[in-house]
Amino acid sequence: MVSVQRYAGFPQNIWTVDEKNNVFEAQLENRATGQYHGYPLPEADDFRKVVEKAWAERSVVQGGSVDRAVAGASHGTSEGTGRCHW
């Protein structure tokens, strides 16, 4: 899942979920090189629920096989937040 906001063609944020359902966020750190800084999204972050729900829905659409290469994914605005694309 990637943010709508972009800098030099790179999404500002990328969110992903691993095979153990841990949610991660990466923020663009260097616009010139496209370098990101990633970290686990805190459980207290309300947006974590949005990521988990969207990821689960996408997993069902994909037949249970979740595509881990989310950086290239863009399938519509998630949850009407205007914050990300799937």
C-alpha positions as CSV (number, residue, x, y, z in Angstrom):
1,M,0.0,0.0,0.0
2,V,1.5,3.4,-0.9
3,S,0.6,7.0,-0.1
4,V,-0.9,9.3,-2.6
5,Q,1.6,12.0,-1.8
6,R,4.8,11.7,-3.9
7,Y,8.1,13.4,-4.1
8,A,10.3,13.1,-7.2
9,G,8.0,10.1,-8.2
10,F,8.4,8.3,-4.9
11,P,5.5,7.7,-2.6
12,Q,6.0,9.5,0.8
13,N,5.0,6.3,2.7
14,I,4.7,2.6,2.0
15,W,2.9,0.1,4.3
16,T,3.2,-3.6,4.3
17,V,2.2,-6.6,6.4
18,D,4.5,-9.6,6.8
19,E,3.6,-13.3,7.1
20,K,3.2,-13.0,10.9
21,N,0.8,-10.1,10.4
22,N,3.2,-7.5,11.7
23,V,2.5,-4.1,10.1
24,F,5.3,-1.9,8.9
25,E,5.6,1.7,7.6
26,A,8.4,3.1,5.5
27,Q,8.9,6.8,5.0
28,L,10.8,8.4,2.2
29,E,14.0,9.6,3.7
30,N,16.0,10.7,0.6
31,R,14.0,12.1,-2.3
32,A,17.0,12.1,-4.6
33,T,17.8,8.4,-4.2
34,G,14.4,7.0,-3.2
35,Q,15.8,5.7,0.1
36,Y,13.3,4.8,2.8
37,H,13.4,4.4,6.6
38,G,11.1,1.5,7.7
39,Y,9.8,0.5,11.1
40,P,7.0,-1.4,12.8
41,L,3.8,0.6,12.9
42,P,2.8,1.0,16.6
43,E,-0.3,-0.9,17.8
44,A,-1.6,2.4,19.1
45,D,-1.5,4.0,15.7
46,D,-5.1,4.1,14.4
47,F,-3.9,3.8,10.8
48,R,-2.6,0.3,11.6
49,K,-6.2,-0.9,11.5
50,V,-6.7,0.6,8.1
51,V,-3.6,-1.2,6.8
52,E,-4.6,-4.5,8.4
53,K,-8.1,-4.4,6.9
54,A,-7.0,-3.4,3.5
55,W,-4.3,-6.1,3.5
56,A,-6.8,-8.8,4.6
57,E,-9.2,-7.7,1.8
58,R,-6.4,-7.8,-0.8
59,S,-5.4,-11.2,0.4
60,V,-8.9,-12.5,-0.2
61,V,-9.0,-11.0,-3.7
62,Q,-5.6,-12.6,-4.4
63,G,-6.9,-16.0,-3.3
64,G,-4.9,-15.9,0.0
65,S,-1.6,-15.2,-1.7
66,V,-0.7,-11.7,-0.7
67,D,1.7,-9.9,-3.1
68,R,4.6,-8.6,-0.9
69,A,5.8,-6.2,-3.6
70,V,3.5,-3.4,-2.5
71,A,5.6,-0.6,-3.7
72,G,4.1,-1.0,-7.2
73,A,0.6,-1.6,-6.1
74,S,-2.1,1.0,-6.8
75,H,-5.7,-0.2,-6.8
76,G,-7.8,2.7,-5.4
77,T,-8.1,4.7,-2.3
78,S,-8.3,2.6,0.9
79,E,-10.9,3.3,3.5
80,G,-11.7,6.7,1.9
81,T,-8.8,8.2,3.9
82,G,-7.2,9.8,0.8
83,R,-4.0,8.8,2.4
84,C,-3.0,5.7,0.4
85,H,-3.6,3.7,-2.7
86,W,-3.7,-0.1,-3.0
